[in-house]
């Protein structure tokens, strides 16, 4: 009796031994110059809900609706829940496992000594508890926890991407709507001009050529409208799909001009190391390193012996006799198993796990470099596109003034109709270029926010996995949906 407490203490001591394999350490990211993305804006608060900076309530409403209803978000939440269940199942290996079995038999034997039909009853209970001496179970749990954290970041990545895609589709809808308005306005102007020229030709003031030339340009502008309307409908349907709605659900609420949106002041303040703490894809790659580091420990644990404490209780009777004649059994004791000979199987698995870890580290560095590239390219695109604004606005103003002067000169007979039609075409081109430019400004800003991981609150890998627990979801609104049954 005195040996049992000592045995328990020994088991607890062994369970507290250090786990085999390397302990996880955050991988080193490739260095980048500090001047990357340096500026005066894009604070964390504005990044979390960057779409509100455009001062468009409908845009904010559609993004919130998409984040709440989109099937892609629901799928990411379901995947996270499934992985959490796997992690919890791995944690169950820390505790004893109990099994029970029972059987009732009724049969007979033939031949010498047979006694006819006989009844039999047996019951058995077994318990086994593997003492995690070398940390194989701990490493397996660590691996599952990293996989869960990765899916938590994957959910964030889905939300970031979805918010950006909804905003881009929204801008595209309004761009095509504005282009349709411009084409219709120019068509009305050209039809009016053609009618005036037709009257003057009937009066013999201008030649028939002027009428034909004006009608040709009018027909060309009219022919462009169906394509623009087709593009508008396609963009509208894409916006409906991204927000998790049926076709044309948002059509009645859309505005028809980009002028009502305001462009936020874009000047990134984040340095490269801050960028890495925000981007979900970088954190997912980091969790891959964490999981593979634990996988090395899991493989190494197979090289060491396993100690299991087991026991069983049994009860049996060959003929359903009274209780006092039942056979009872009880057994307790440790068992040891060891993969001594496998012809290199277990060591090759360790080698494979270590090489896979090297590949995972290389993938992490590649993800970091890609993050640098995307963020810097998005920031440069914002700056370069903004440099075109004044020239394009001037081009539209000068084109409108040139058309006004051309109309007067044509009335006075100082220029030909080709000059007037050329000015009309030039105005249409300038207006379309300005609308396209404004849409590109908004698209570049959205891409920049996306490149910086905007769209969710910053948190550590441990918080991401911990907040995936339904009991802790109030700590982070981005994972609040996971708590739903």
JORA-V530781 format. One line per field, one symbol per residue. phi: phi as a letter, one per 40 degrees, with the letter a starting at -180 (. if undefined). psi: psi as a letter, one per 30 degrees, with the letter a starting at -180 (. if undefined). A space follows every 50 residues. Layout:
phi = ???
psi = ???
//
This chain:
phi = .cccccccccccccccccccgcccbdcccdcbccccgcabbfcdccccbc ccccfbdcccccccccccbcccccccccccccccccccccccccbcbbbb aaabbbaabbhcgcbgcbbabaaabbbabccccbgccccccccccccccc ccccccccccccdcccccccccdccccccccccccccccccccccccccc cccgcbccdccccccccccccccccdcccccccccccccccccgbcdgcb cccccbaccccbcccbadbccdccdccbcccccccccccccccccccccc cccbcbbbcbaabbaaacafcddcbccbaaabicbbbaccbafgdccccc cccccccccccccccccccccdccccccccccccccccdccccccccccc ccccccccccdcgcbcccccccccccccccccccccccccdcccccccdc ccgchaccacdccccccccdcbcdcaccbcccccc
psi = effeeeeeeeeeeefglkkllkkkkklkkkllkffkgkagahleefeeif ffffhjeeeeeeeeeefffkfeeeeeeeeeeeeeeeeeeefffflkkklk llkkkjallkakfkgakkkkklkkkkkkjkjieggeeeeeeeeeeeeeee feeeeeeeeeeeeeeeeeeeeeeeeeeeeeeeeeeeeeeeeeeeeeeeee effgellfeeeeeeeeeeeeeeffeeeeeeeeeeeeeeeeeeghllkgeg effklgkfffkkkljjjkfkleeeeffekeeeeeeeeeeeeeeeeeeeee fffllkkkklllklklkfghllefgkkklkkklllkkkiekghgeeeeee eeeeeeeeeeeeeeeeeeeeeeeeeeeeeeeeeeefffeeeeeeeeeeee eeeeeeeeeeefgfllfeeeeeeeeeeeeeeeeeeeeeeeeeeeeeeeee fggkglkklleeeeeeffkefgfffjffgffffk.
//
